[in-house]
Amino acid sequence: MYALEAVARLLPTAWAMEGVVRVTRGNSTDLEIVVDWLVATGLICGYLVLAAVCFRKAEERVRISGALAVA
C-alpha cells in the first residue's frame, strides 16, 4: 500500500467510491459493498463526534478565558 493510499483510507469518500466501483464492476458480493459503505458511514460518524468534542473544548476555553487566542 502506498503512503497516499493509506492516508486516503482515512477519508470516507475513499470507501464510498470503492463501494461504487465494486457495484459497477459487478464481480463483488453484496457483503463487500455493504462493508465499504458501513466503513464510510462509520468514519463520517467518528469525524462528527470528534468535531463536536473539539468544538465543545474550544467553546469552553472561550467562555473561561474570554479569548480564542492559542498562546
One Martini backbone bead per residue (centre of mass of N, CA, C, O) as a GRO file, in nm:
protein
   71
    1MET     BB    1   0.096   0.037   0.023
    2TYR     BB    2   0.064   0.350  -0.018
    3ALA     BB    3   0.078   0.640   0.149
    4LEU     BB    4  -0.172   0.781   0.016
    5GLU     BB    5  -0.364   0.543   0.055
    6ALA     BB    6  -0.361   0.545   0.362
    7VAL     BB    7  -0.480   0.829   0.387
    8ALA     BB    8  -0.740   0.781   0.218
    9ARG     BB    9  -0.863   0.566   0.427
   10LEU     BB   10  -0.954   0.815   0.625
   11LEU     BB   11  -1.171   0.858   0.407
   12PRO     BB   12  -1.498   0.816   0.315
   13THR     BB   13  -1.475   0.847   0.001
   14ALA     BB   14  -1.301   0.598  -0.055
   15TRP     BB   15  -1.512   0.387   0.035
   16ALA     BB   16  -1.747   0.477  -0.142
   17MET     BB   17  -1.602   0.439  -0.416
   18GLU     BB   18  -1.545   0.141  -0.381
   19GLY     BB   19  -1.844   0.063  -0.382
   20VAL     BB   20  -1.908   0.175  -0.664
   21VAL     BB   21  -1.701   0.006  -0.819
   22ARG     BB   22  -1.816  -0.269  -0.738
   23VAL     BB   23  -2.090  -0.230  -0.876
   24THR     BB   24  -1.985  -0.178  -1.172
   25ARG     BB   25  -1.830  -0.449  -1.204
   26GLY     BB   26  -1.999  -0.712  -1.069
   27ASN     BB   27  -1.772  -0.904  -0.882
   28SER     BB   28  -1.921  -0.852  -0.613
   29THR     BB   29  -2.042  -0.865  -0.314
   30ASP     BB   30  -2.271  -0.739  -0.105
   31LEU     BB   31  -2.092  -0.736   0.148
   32GLU     BB   32  -1.860  -0.558   0.039
   33ILE     BB   33  -2.035  -0.310  -0.016
   34VAL     BB   34  -2.151  -0.272   0.269
   35VAL     BB   35  -1.880  -0.240   0.413
   36ASP     BB   36  -1.788   0.015   0.270
   37TRP     BB   37  -2.035   0.188   0.368
   38LEU     BB   38  -1.995   0.142   0.673
   39VAL     BB   39  -1.719   0.271   0.694
   40ALA     BB   40  -1.799   0.547   0.589
   41THR     BB   41  -2.014   0.599   0.808
   42GLY     BB   42  -1.825   0.565   1.052
   43LEU     BB   43  -1.633   0.796   0.982
   44ILE     BB   44  -1.840   1.019   0.987
   45CYS     BB   45  -1.925   0.981   1.282
   46GLY     BB   46  -1.643   1.017   1.404
   47TYR     BB   47  -1.596   1.309   1.296
   48LEU     BB   48  -1.843   1.435   1.435
   49VAL     BB   49  -1.754   1.377   1.723
   50LEU     BB   50  -1.481   1.520   1.709
   51ALA     BB   51  -1.596   1.799   1.639
   52ALA     BB   52  -1.770   1.831   1.894
   53VAL     BB   53  -1.541   1.813   2.099
   54CYS     BB   54  -1.371   2.049   1.989
   55PHE     BB   55  -1.593   2.264   2.016
   56ARG     BB   56  -1.636   2.240   2.321
   57LYS     BB   57  -1.346   2.313   2.402
   58ALA     BB   58  -1.343   2.591   2.268
   59GLU     BB   59  -1.588   2.707   2.415
   60GLU     BB   60  -1.475   2.676   2.700
   61ARG     BB   61  -1.228   2.855   2.660
   62VAL     BB   62  -1.383   3.114   2.590
   63ARG     BB   63  -1.555   3.132   2.850
   64ILE     BB   64  -1.311   3.148   3.049
   65SER     BB   65  -1.106   3.360   2.896
   66GLY     BB   66  -1.235   3.541   2.646
   67ALA     BB   67  -1.043   3.386   2.437
   68LEU     BB   68  -0.899   3.236   2.122
   69ALA     BB   69  -0.619   3.225   2.181
   70VAL     BB   70  -0.341   3.016   2.192
   71ALA     BB   71  -0.126   3.181   2.388
   0.00000   0.00000   0.00000
